[in-house]
Amino acid sequence: MLQPAAIDGLAFARSAATLQGRLGLESLPRLAQSGCSASVLDFVLKGEINERGRPGLRLVVDGSVRLECQRCLDSLDLPLHLVAELQFAASDEEIGAADDDAERILAGREMSITALVEDEVLLALPMVPKHERCGAAMNVESGAQVSAFQALAALKKLNK
């Protein structure tokens, strides 16, 4: 079944519609530019009217992205499970004047589904991706630093 590329945000929320699907990295160019690779993301987008009577969206994203660890430069698979409650706003001024912690987005008639998913995933990525425990961190923690000469000697042994 083909999915729509965009939704009318207010109509989607008012009708409490639900849309689910899967996005690959090829449809998420900003995520690819940020250094992610080999990702597949499953999403569920639900329209809703929140407890204050305001229309919005509930977005759930599951999957994983592959990043580069900034300690050891190996690949790092980062599992993702995020839930975003997005409340619609009529203008940028309304978003700026808000005095609560609700995440607001502009309501539109042509809201891109991939852009919504991509925005939330980009916000969830760590600024400095790194393994909790990787070889580089373990060497620093144990105080066992390999000098450049030791590394060169090891390489020479490999070539023999």
DAGICOR-V185445 format. One record per pair of residues at least 24 apart in sequence whose ideal C-beta (glycine too) atoms are under 10 Angstrom apart, sorted by the first residue. I is the first residue (numbers start at 1). J is the second residue. If there is no record, write none. Layout:
# DAGICOR-V185445
{{I:J} {I:J}}
This chain:
# DAGICOR-V185445
{{3:43} {3:45} {3:113} {3:114} {4:112} {4:113} {5:110} {5:111} {5:112} {5:113} {5:114} {5:115} {6:108} {6:109} {6:110} {6:111} {6:112} {6:113} {6:114} {6:115} {6:116} {7:45} {7:47} {7:57} {7:108} {7:109} {7:110} {7:111} {7:112} {7:113} {7:116} {8:47} {8:107} {8:108} {8:109} {8:110} {8:111} {9:47} {9:55} {9:56} {9:57} {9:86} {9:88} {9:105} {9:106} {9:107} {9:108} {9:109} {9:110} {9:111} {9:116} {10:47} {10:55} {10:56} {10:88} {10:90} {10:107} {10:108} {10:109} {10:111} {11:47} {11:55} {11:107} {11:109} {12:45} {12:46} {12:47} {12:48} {12:55} {12:56} {12:57} {12:88} {12:107} {12:111} {12:113} {13:46} {13:47} {13:48} {13:49} {13:50} {13:54} {13:55} {13:56} {13:57} {13:58} {13:86} {13:87} {13:88} {13:107} {14:47} {14:48} {14:49} {14:55} {15:47} {16:46} {16:47} {16:48} {16:49} {16:55} {17:45} {17:46} {17:47} {17:48} {17:57} {18:44} {18:45} {18:46} {18:47} {18:48} {18:58} {19:43} {19:44} {19:45} {19:46} {19:47} {19:57} {19:59} {19:113} {20:44} {20:45} {20:46} {20:60} {21:45} {21:113} {21:114} {21:117} {22:62} {22:63} {23:61} {23:63} {23:113} {23:114} {23:117} {23:118} {23:121} {24:63} {25:65} {25:66} {27:113} {27:114} {27:117} {27:118} {28:65} {28:114} {28:115} {28:117} {28:118} {28:121} {28:122} {29:114} {29:118} {30:114} {30:115} {30:118} {30:119} {30:121} {30:122} {31:65} {31:114} {31:117} {31:118} {31:119} {31:121} {31:122} {31:125} {32:65} {32:118} {33:122} {34:65} {34:67} {34:118} {34:121} {34:122} {34:125} {35:65} {35:66} {35:67} {35:68} {35:125} {35:129} {36:64} {36:65} {36:66} {36:67} {36:68} {36:78} {36:121} {36:122} {36:125} {36:129} {37:65} {37:66} {37:67} {37:68} {37:75} {38:64} {38:65} {38:66} {38:75} {38:77} {39:63} {39:64} {39:65} {39:66} {39:67} {39:77} {39:78} {39:80} {39:121} {40:64} {40:65} {41:65} {41:80} {41:82} {41:114} {41:117} {41:118} {41:120} {41:121} {42:80} {42:117} {43:82} {43:113} {43:114} {43:116} {43:117} {43:120} {43:121} {44:83} {45:84} {45:86} {45:111} {45:113} {45:116} {45:117} {47:88} {48:85} {48:86} {48:87} {50:85} {50:86} {50:87} {50:88} {50:102} {52:87} {52:100} {52:102} {54:87} {54:88} {54:89} {54:102} {54:104} {55:86} {55:87} {55:88} {55:107} {56:84} {56:85} {56:86} {56:87} {56:88} {56:89} {56:102} {56:103} {56:104} {56:105} {56:107} {57:84} {57:85} {57:86} {57:87} {57:88} {57:103} {57:105} {57:107} {57:111} {57:116} {58:83} {58:84} {58:85} {58:86} {59:83} {59:84} {59:85} {59:86} {59:113} {59:116} {59:117} {59:119} {59:120} {59:121} {60:84} {60:120} {61:116} {61:117} {61:118} {61:120} {61:121} {61:124} {63:117} {63:121} {65:121} {65:124} {65:125} {65:129} {66:129} {67:125} {67:126} {67:128} {67:129} {67:130} {68:129} {68:130} {69:128} {69:129} {69:130} {69:131} {69:134} {69:135} {69:136} {69:137} {70:126} {70:127} {70:128} {70:129} {70:130} {70:131} {70:134} {70:136} {71:128} {71:129} {71:130} {71:131} {71:133} {71:134} {71:135} {71:136} {71:137} {71:138} {71:139} {71:140} {72:130} {72:131} {72:134} {72:135} {72:136} {72:137} {72:138} {72:139} {73:134} {73:136} {74:131} {74:134} {74:135} {74:136} {75:129} {75:131} {76:126} {76:129} {76:130} {76:131} {76:132} {76:134} {77:131} {78:124} {78:125} {78:126} {78:129} {78:131} {80:120} {80:121} {80:124} {80:125} {81:124} {82:117} {82:120} {82:121} {82:123} {82:124} {83:120} {84:116} {84:117} {84:119} {84:120} {84:121} {84:123} {84:124} {86:116} {86:119} {86:120}}
